[in-house]
Structures are given as structure tokens and as C-alpha cells.
Amino acid sequence: MGYATLLRAYLVAQTAGVASHIPGGYGVFELAMVALLPASTPSARVALVAALLLFRVVYYLLPLLTAGVLAAVVELRAGRRSPASAIQPAVRVGFVDGGVASGR
């Protein structure tokens, strides 16, 4: 299978996924890829489905896990500071004679 064939199938499958209005195009993208890419043997079809699953893991789950770890690190580092330093003074805003007045 050549690059042009894969690119054409990918673009059509992405367009079908977006047009379906299903979040993430789940199912629609995979169905389009399986329908558009040639798989002459059952083992080739299994390899294609495995590649699609790996694509979903890398494209969606890996960034999610990375963001979760980074968020946990940031929260743990923020927890090491004293609680008083985490509290920011509140700013009161009120309307006085048609204008805005602020104070602490």
C-alpha cells in the first residue's frame, strides 16, 4: 500500500468522522478506514484493525495520560506551599454613582 492510498483513505475517513457529528468520530473513522484500505487476507484485516486501535491510543490516550501526569505534578508542587500563600485577597467591585469603584 502506498502513501497516497493511505493519505486518501485517512482524509476521507477524517472527513466522514467530522461530518457524522459523533464525538471523536469513533466508529465512523475506523469503519471508513477498513472499507477504504485494501486488505487481501484476513490477517491483513486484523493488522489494519490493530493499527487503528494503536492510532487511537497514541492520538487520544497518550496526550490524556501525559496531561494527567503533568497536572498531578503541578498540583503536588502547589500543595507544598503554605495554604496562606495560595489564598489571594478578594477584590470587591461595586457601582457608585454610575461608575465602578473597587476596593480591598
Residue pairs with C-beta under 8 A, 6 or more apart in sequence:
1 37
1 38
5 37
5 38
6 37
8 36
9 32
9 33
9 36
9 37
10 33
12 32
12 36
13 25
13 28
13 29
13 30
13 32
13 33
13 36
14 25
14 29
16 25
16 28
16 29
16 32
17 24
17 25
17 26
17 28
17 29
17 32
18 25
20 28
22 28
24 60
29 52
30 49
30 52
33 48
33 52
34 45
34 48
34 49
34 52
37 48
39 45
39 47
39 48
78 86
89 104
90 104
91 102
91 103
91 104
92 102
92 103
92 104
93 100
93 101
93 102
94 100
94 101
94 102
94 103
95 101
